Amino acid sequence: MVPLMLTAIGILILITLSYRSRVRRHPFKTCRRCGGYGRVPTRTGRGRPKACRKCDGHGIRPRAWRSSANRARTIARDAKR
């Protein structure tokens, strides 16, 4: 029972570290709403497309861990002041 639990914990740690390293290399992902174009068509389909509200028209969004890491870094920086 104990070796099985230690193996499971080790696998979870390995998955977490590999995800963190991937996020460090690729901190942004394409926006799912606009598909990376930064613009979405209007409801009627006529006229000019509008800027995507989810990504502010950039076409990329920060990954979940990146957002929390930025927030933690800001809190730590403000605590030192």
N, C-alpha and C positions, 0 to 999 in steps of 0.2 A: 504494500500500500504506500509506504513512504517513498520508495524509489519511483513509483508511478507519479506521485504528486510532485516530486522534485523534477522529474522529466517534463511534466506539464508546465510548471513554473518556468523552467529553462526555455521551453518553446515560446511561452508568452513573452518573456524578456527578449528573446531573439527577434520575434515579430515586431515588438515595439521599437527596438533599436534599428532594425532595418527600415521601418517606416520613417523614423526620425531622420535617418541618413538620406532617404529619398527626398523628404521634404526639404532638407538642407540644400540638396542639389537642385531641386525643382520646386521653388517656393510657391509658384502660381500654377493654376490650372485654367483651362478654358471655361468660360461661363456656359452653364448648361442651358440657360434661357435663350441666349442669342447665338450659341454655337461658335463663339469667338469672333463674330463679326462686329459686335458693338452696337448693332442696330437691329430693331425688330420691326416687322411690318405693322401698319396701323390695323385697327379692327376691321375696317371695311376693305382693306387691301388697296386702297387708292392713295395717291399722294406720296409724299416722301416718307421713308421709314423714320421712326423715332429712335432716339438714343435709348439703349437698354438701361433700365433702372437698377437692375441687380449689380451690374459691373460699372455703372456710370459711363457707358460708352467706350470702355477700354477693351473689352473682349476677354479679359482675364480677371480671375478672382484669387485671393490668397487661400491656401489650403487651411484646413481647420487647425492643425497644430501650429501653423505659422502665426495665425491670429492670436492664439493663446500665448505663444512665446513672445510676441511683440508686446502684449499687454503685461506679462510678467516682467519683461525687461524694463518697461516704462515705470512700473511700480517700484522696482529695485533702484532705478536711477533716481526717482523722486525721493526715495527714503534716504539716500545718501546726502541729499542737499540740506 
